[in-house]
Amino acid sequence: MHEINIKVFCFNPFRENTYLMWNRAGECILVDPSPYTADEEEDLFSYISDNKLKPKEIWLTHGHFDHVYGVARIVREYSTPVRMHPDDKVILENDHVFAASVLLDAPDCSFETIDFEDGELLDALPDSVFKVIWTPGHTPGSVCLVDFTDKVMLSGDTLFAGTIGRTDHMGGDYDREIVSVMDKLMGLPGDIDVLPGHGGMTTIADERTHNPFLQPFNEPEEDLLDLEGEGIEIHG
C-alpha cells in the first residue's frame, strides 16, 4: 500500500498534468499547478478544500509557461513556497512573452522561488521523500522528482510515454536531453511509475524497452511491472 495519494488534473489549453499529492495527515504538495481558467482554478481549490488538504509547497519540474499558470494565485491563497531549479529562472522570466503570443494573456510569474539542488531530498511530506534528479535538455533546469519508496517519478516534460520532451524552445538541447534520460533515468528500477507533464502514465521499464527515441539502446526488461498489481493508483 502506498503512503502517498495522487490526484491528477489536466489543465490549460496545452493539456498539462497538474499533480496534487498528499499524505495521511492531509499535508499536500502541488506539482506544476497550472489552472488557466476560473473554472479550472475552482476545480483545484474546491478539491483541496473538500478534502481538507493543507498545501505545504509547490514544486516546479521546469519553468515553461504551461506549467506555471496559477502558481502566483496559489501562492497568494495558501502562502506556499515555490521550489524549482535555478537554471530555469531565466525561462520563467522570459517564457511568458511566448505565452502572450499564442494566448490572450500571459501567466502571472510574480512569485519568488527556492532553489532545487541536484540530489536533494525533499521531505515536505514526512512519509514520502522525493529525490531531485537534474535532467537538463528540455530546459536547462528541468528536474525529475523520484520517491523510491512509493516507486513513483514526476518527470515533467523530460520523459513521456513513448517519447521525450521537445528541445526546440528557449534553452532546449537535444543532446543534453538524451544524455539526461539515458544516464540518469533509464538506470532507475523498472517498476517506477512515471507521471509525465502531459499524457498518460508509463513506467521506466516500458520506456527502457519500447521508447523509439531511445533506440538502438533499448534492452529487454525481464521484470516488467504488472500495472494491475502494485502500481500507484491515479485518481483522474
Beta strands, then each sheet from edge to edge (+ up, - down):
strand 1: 5-11
strand 2: 16-22
strand 3: 27-31
strand 4: 54-59
strand 5: 82-84
strand 6: 114-115
strand 7: 121-125
strand 8: 128-134
strand 9: 143-147
strand 10: 152-156
strand 11: 159-160
strand 12: 163-164
strand 13: 193-196
strand 14: 202-203
sheet 1: 1+ 2- 3+ 4+ 5+ 6+
sheet 2: 7+ 8- 9+ 10- 13- 14+
sheet 3: 11+ 12-
end
